[in-house]
Amino acid sequence: MHGLYAITKVTANNEECLFEDVAAAIRGGAGFVQYRDKVHNTPARQRIGHRLLMLCRELGARLIINDDIALCRLINADGVHLGRNDGDLASARMSLGDSKIIGVSCYNQLKLALQAQQNGADYVAFGSFFYSSTKPDALPAPLSLLKEARASLTIPVVAIGGITADNGQRLVNAGADALAVINGVFAANNIEAAAQKLSQIFIHSIETGKAL
């Protein structure tokens, strides 16, 4: 888990545009896509999820399913992301097997991340680091949390919440391995260009690290 992690922005009437938007994000550098859908029913989610998986396979990205272990297993996606009320990590691992990626939201609590790592999570996500219109009531997370996590964890650390090309570098400098972004990519006028700017943060960080 490294680089730009694009999280879909799904509405009731954007299904066809969704695939074009995801393709543009991947072309811009997103190596991971999370299918997050709070709108459609189960049959529609299965259909959309399968099409997204085929698109990710074609363009070289990995598809993570938000909240839905059963859907991940049904379409054979690359993994699942679990929030506080989305199921037990151990049950997810038993259902999906060792080869699937399982990520866990840890909000602003390092304690949750340490527990998730111990229980076999492949990555943890912290946030919200900045104001997010997707989750305006999310608890704020300080940049110092990323530094603490980087010093305490051996699995990748993902930052989420109001991330843009203008503030993403601060998160990577503080220890984030990946940036999970919704509106910073999918609300942009040019999705591919927005994804490219966010992806370049990691290229710059690698080049700077080599220079040091």
C-alpha positions in Angstrom: 0.0 0.0 0.0 1.8 3.0 -1.3 1.0 6.2 -3.2 -2.4 7.5 -4.2 -5.4 5.5 -3.0 -8.5 6.9 -4.8 -11.9 6.4 -3.1 -14.9 6.5 -5.4 -17.5 9.2 -5.3 -20.8 7.4 -6.1 -24.1 9.1 -6.6 -27.5 7.7 -7.7 -27.0 9.1 -11.3 -23.3 8.9 -12.1 -22.9 5.2 -12.8 -21.6 5.5 -16.3 -19.4 8.5 -15.5 -18.0 6.5 -12.5 -16.0 4.1 -14.7 -14.6 7.0 -16.8 -13.6 8.8 -13.7 -11.9 5.8 -12.1 -10.0 5.2 -15.3 -8.8 8.8 -15.3 -7.7 8.5 -11.7 -5.7 5.3 -12.5 -4.1 6.9 -15.5 -3.1 9.8 -13.2 -1.3 7.4 -10.9 -3.8 5.8 -8.5 -2.5 2.4 -7.8 -5.4 1.5 -5.5 -9.1 2.2 -5.9 -11.6 1.8 -3.1 -15.2 1.1 -4.2 -17.3 3.1 -1.6 -21.0 3.1 -2.4 -23.7 4.2 0.1 -26.4 4.6 -2.6 -27.0 1.4 -4.6 -28.7 -1.9 -3.6 -26.9 -5.2 -3.4 -27.4 -6.3 -7.0 -26.3 -3.0 -8.4 -23.2 -3.0 -6.1 -22.3 -6.4 -7.4 -22.6 -5.3 -11.0 -20.7 -2.0 -10.5 -18.1 -3.7 -8.4 -17.4 -6.3 -11.0 -17.0 -3.7 -13.7 -14.7 -1.7 -11.6 -12.6 -4.8 -10.9 -12.3 -5.5 -14.6 -11.3 -1.9 -15.2 -8.7 -2.0 -12.5 -7.3 -5.3 -13.8 -7.0 -3.8 -17.3 -5.3 -0.6 -16.1 -3.0 -2.2 -13.5 -4.6 -1.0 -10.2 -6.0 -2.9 -7.2 -9.6 -2.7 -6.1 -10.5 -2.6 -2.4 -14.1 -2.9 -1.4 -15.4 -0.6 1.4 -17.3 -2.2 4.2 -18.5 -5.3 2.3 -16.7 -8.6 3.0 -19.3 -10.6 1.1 -19.0 -8.4 -2.1 -15.2 -8.6 -1.9 -15.4 -12.4 -1.8 -18.1 -12.7 -4.5 -16.3 -10.7 -7.2 -12.8 -11.7 -6.0 -11.6 -8.2 -5.4 -8.2 -7.5 -4.1 -9.3 -6.7 -0.6 -11.7 -5.0 1.8 -11.6 -1.9 4.0 -13.3 -2.2 7.4 -14.6 0.7 9.6 -15.7 0.6 13.2 -19.0 -1.2 12.5 -18.1 -3.2 9.4 -17.3 -6.6 10.8 -14.5 -8.3 12.7 -11.1 -8.4 11.2 -10.5 -12.1 12.2 -13.8 -13.1 10.5 -12.9 -11.1 7.4 -9.5 -12.9 7.2 -11.2 -16.3 7.7 -13.7 -15.5 4.9 -11.2 -14.0 2.4 -8.0 -15.9 3.1 -4.5 -14.7 3.5 -4.0 -13.4 0.0 -6.5 -10.6 0.3 -5.7 -7.1 1.5 -7.5 -6.0 4.7 -7.4 -2.4 5.8 -8.8 -1.0 9.0 -10.0 2.5 9.9 -8.4 3.7 13.1 -9.6 7.3 13.1 -7.3 9.2 15.5 -6.4 6.3 17.8 -3.0 4.7 17.7 -4.3 2.0 20.1 -6.7 0.8 17.4 -3.9 0.6 14.9 -1.7 -1.4 17.2 -4.5 -3.8 17.8 -5.3 -4.1 14.1 -1.7 -4.9 13.3 -1.6 -7.6 15.9 -4.8 -9.1 14.5 -3.4 -9.3 11.0 -4.4 -6.1 9.2 -2.4 -5.3 6.1 -2.7 -1.5 6.5 -4.3 1.0 8.8 -6.0 4.3 8.0 -6.0 7.5 10.2 -8.0 10.7 9.8 -9.6 13.1 9.3 -6.5 15.2 9.0 -8.3 18.1 7.3 -11.9 19.1 6.9 -13.8 16.6 4.8 -17.2 17.3 3.2 -17.7 13.6 2.9 -17.5 13.1 6.7 -17.9 16.6 8.1 -18.3 15.3 11.7 -15.2 13.1 11.6 -12.9 13.4 14.6 -9.8 15.4 13.7 -6.4 13.6 13.7 -3.1 15.5 14.4 -0.1 15.2 12.1 1.9 14.0 15.1 -0.2 10.8 15.0 1.4 9.8 11.7 4.9 10.2 13.2 3.9 8.1 16.2 2.3 5.5 13.9 5.4 5.3 11.7 7.6 4.7 14.8 5.2 2.1 16.3 3.9 0.1 13.3 5.4 -2.1 10.7 2.4 -2.1 8.3 1.6 0.7 5.9 -0.1 3.8 7.2 -2.8 5.6 5.1 -3.9 9.2 5.7 -7.5 10.3 4.9 -9.7 13.3 5.2 -9.8 16.5 3.1 -6.5 15.7 1.3 -5.5 17.7 -1.8 -2.3 18.2 -3.7 -1.7 21.4 -1.6 -1.7 19.6 1.8 -0.7 16.0 0.9 3.0 16.6 1.1 2.7 17.4 4.8 1.1 14.0 5.5 3.7 12.1 3.5 6.5 14.0 5.3 4.9 13.1 8.6 4.9 9.4 7.8 1.9 8.5 5.6 2.7 5.7 3.1 -0.5 6.4 1.1 -3.1 9.2 0.7 -6.7 8.1 0.5 -8.6 10.8 -1.5 -12.2 11.2 -2.6 -13.1 14.8 -3.5 -9.4 15.8 -4.1 -9.6 13.5 -7.1 -13.2 12.9 -8.2 -14.5 16.4 -7.6 -11.8 18.0 -9.8 -12.5 19.4 -13.2 -9.6 17.3 -14.6 -9.5 14.0 -12.6 -6.4 12.7 -14.3 -4.5 15.9 -13.7 -5.6 16.0 -10.0 -4.5 12.4 -9.5 -1.2 13.1 -11.2 -0.5 16.0 -8.9 -1.2 13.8 -5.8 0.9 11.0 -7.2 3.8 13.3 -7.9 4.0 13.9 -4.1 5.4 10.4 -3.7 7.8 10.7 -6.6 9.1 13.9 -5.1 9.5 12.3 -1.7 11.4 9.3 -3.2 13.7 11.7 -5.1 14.3 13.8 -2.1 15.0 10.8 0.1 17.6 9.6 -2.5 19.2 13.0 -2.5 19.5 12.9 1.2 
